[in-house]
């Protein structure tokens, strides 16, 4: 049941990103679309369920392909994933 739920969420994410893929958007606009239309739909399922790392890798792959228009990343992923430091 867990796999079915997560797979469906990932397919929905890919479908939503696919509808926006052909538009001429800036990197900032593509990041906003990923945050608000994509990731926000998956966060609840991930928080409630214990999912495997391969699902997270699929989500990351599809979002970065959308952000960089299926080209090579222009900013390293480890730089994008840095922790927020609160002062």
C-alpha positions, 0 to 999 in steps of 0.5 A: 500500500505504501509503494502504491501511494508513493508511486502515485504521488511521484507520477502526479508530480511528473505529470504536473511538471510535464505540463509546465515543461514546454513553457519558457520559464526562468530558473527561479520560476521553475524552482517556484513551480517545483516547490508549490505544485510539486513538492508540497503535494508529496511532503505529507506522504513522506512525513507520514510514511517511512519511504525508501531512498530510491523514491527520494532519488526519483523525486530529486531526479525528476525535479532537477530535470525540470529545473535544469530543462533536462540538461546538466546541473549548473549548480552542484546538488550538494551546494543546493542542499546545504543546511540553513544556519540560524543565528 
